[in-house]
């Protein structure tokens, strides 16, 4: 295990960036925001994940801003300029959202935590940038970027980012106790940033183990957002095993008796197939009851629950037979016979689960053929009984499937006329 022993730095590290990704942020809307804040002499900087993305040469998906202006001061300057404000719910936490030229600008006043309960914080506004950085979770998320391109780094975040190192700001236990969801955020960013599994400081592991039960008080919806991102990142197998080793798993809805061997196998064989989070989780579940318990804890969607139940039921029953020609046929037959609108998508996830990359590629481009015979065709042959028509259609469909969906309408009807 590697990593710097935690200390709170009082030495500001700065540098200047002038990348194309940074310059691309300066829309007319941002120029307007910059001008309004500058006129009132309020400091305004880019904060959080956008800074991290820019430092590694990526264009940020979302850009958040921090400022020394209070919410009333921000509202006043925007309203005077005729700028529309939206999302007033964030104001009590210090956030004002302005909309300019069809673009939202979410700007939050610098703040410090006065009191926290592991879920919510009582905050006080400040003009001290370092105090605001100190309350953030990870060093790589605690940097600010001035609109002139100056980086403000109080806790060695850029150094950690260059070294692909994920660490809490200061004492890991204190940061976690401020918001227990930070346990999952740490694991999520580890999977996104770190090059190798298993490079954690002992202080971080101890803090997670000692505070894992705190996740029991976090809403399932918040946990599921983070857990899905963990399962979509790198080092998934290592991170989930770590969650079990540190006692995190039962507090986030994962089964106490999760099948870790099966989970490891599925992670390895589906590594390059982009499985959905639920596809990976299904490997932990031994029976449908585990899925129902997960749903009770995390409030997963109806589609996610249906996929998990499908995988548990079909992962052993529906497999390719080496003697079959073609081996994709059992999966195609399932889609053909199913009345579920998402049967094709479920089969693709099953193939990922099974590591059947070649069959997956074939299945992804396969489209369900239309059964060529209808009841009207049989009536034209003089068959009038509805029961008989249904029986014949079923027989014809079996022949059609056995032919690999190749037999023509005329050939099928010919077998009826010669009965």
Beta strands, then each sheet from edge to edge (+ up, - down):
strand 1: 13-16
strand 2: 44-47
strand 3: 64-67
strand 4: 84-86
strand 5: 95-100
strand 6: 103-109
strand 7: 111-116
strand 8: 121-125
strand 9: 144-146
strand 10: 150-153
sheet 1: 1+ 10- 9+ 2- 3+ 6+ 5- 4+
sheet 2: 7+ 8-
end
